[in-house]
Each structure stands twice: as structure tokens, then as C-alpha cells.
Amino acid sequence: MKLIQESALQYLSVKLPLLGAFLMLAALTLQWALDFNFIPEQYAPFIVGAVLPALGWLGRKIAQPKLHNQTLGFVTATAGHSNTDPGAVNGKIKEADLVVNFRNAVTHYLREAGLHVKTDGTGTKNDPLSAAVKLITGSSVAVEFHMNAAASKQANGIETIALPKDKKLAQDLSAAVASALGSRLRGNDGWIDQSQSARGSLAYINAGGLIVELGFISNEAELAAYQARYWIAAKAVAKVLIEYEQRN
Ligand SMILES: [Zn+2]
């Protein structure tokens, strides 16, 4: 995404005083020219009344598309599953509820940093995948949070499923979560190439998003670490996304 432009000159609050200063200078120059009769006196009203407005008109006619097309990008942050699809469960604990908390925490930190964020709901709301996928269009980066589950209670670790173009970002996201939760990285240093994922083709990733698996809900130790420290992991994920936005 584009961060707010550094150049102050595009803002009217800066332009208008500058214009005023220029006009003062122009008037003084004009006065001086009149005093020395460089410009015959009868032409002065013509210059002030016609030439300057004409220049202003010309300025408006010259297109400056950079100023008009300056749209700020946004981050899409979504929670896996939905209010009606719990995802994986461990006893009474539902994946969908855990990842909603994570989405909310990441969103908090992104907005605190001044980024625009689109989410698939606020509070406990968790719109279904079809709605989440639609939010990806136009975003500079889109992440969805999930938790893994396996028949083996030993299965553990963090992974981010993404297209090859997002390999580095996927690895950075996984590393941020793993270090915050004290987990290990799965796949290629935390990256799972979608084409090599057992899940096959995922709509969210095909639309340009990344799916971060925040650990195994089926692993008691990993679940406990997640519940105790997810806020720290979310802050670390937000930091990776903020740095990514600053580079792009
Ligand atoms: Zn899931």
C-alpha cells in the first residue's frame, strides 16, 4: 500500500500561503516595474485581471493524475470459519472463536499504526469465507487466521500457506507467531506452498491472501500457550505487516 505522501506541497493549507507570498512578490515587482515605467501603467490592470487568472485556469487544465489517484491501500485481516462453522474444536473450545480474538488483536495494532484495515466482522462477528474473500480485492496484503488440528495430539508448529510470491512474508509471519508462542516452524521455514498443501487449492490464497495457522488446537500445550500469549503473537504479526506495508 501507499503510505501518506511525505510532500506537504500537495496540501492546500501549504499551497495557499505559498501562493499568497508569490502574489505579494509579483505585486511588488509589478509596482517596481511601474515605477520605472517598464510596463506602461494602463497594462497593469490587464496583467492583474487577466494574465494571472489565465495562468490559474491553465494550471487547472493541466492534469496531475498523481494527486487525484492517490488512494491509500488497506490491509485485509480475517478470521477463519464463521459464526456458524466452528472449524476445529477441542472440547468446548472452537477454532473460530480463537481466531476471531486474534483478528481483533492484530486489527487493533494495525489501526494503532495508522493503517486502514478491512475485517470480516468486529467483536465476535465472523463472516463466512465467501465474504472474507471479497475483501481481498484492492488490499495490499490479506491474511486469514486459522488453527490446525490433527488426530495425533503431538502434532505442533506454525505455518503460513501462501503463493510462492509471498514466501518471504509467509516465513516472517510464521516466525513472528512461533517466537511469541514458543513454537516451532513447519514446512519451508514456516512457509507452505499452496500447491504442496494437502488442502489443495484454497479460495483465499488464490485470491491473493495468506493463511496463517497459529498452532494446533488439538495439542494441549500449544493451545494453552496460544490462550496465554495470543495477544503478544498478534502484536508480532501486526509488526511484520506494518513493516511489509512500509516496504511496499
Ligand atoms: Zn481453520
Boltz pocket constraint, residues with backbone or C-beta under 6 A from the ligand:
constraints:
  - pocket:
      binder: B
      contacts: [[A, 80], [A, 81], [A, 87], [A, 88], [A, 95], [A, 145], [A, 146], [A, 147]]
      max_distance: 6.0
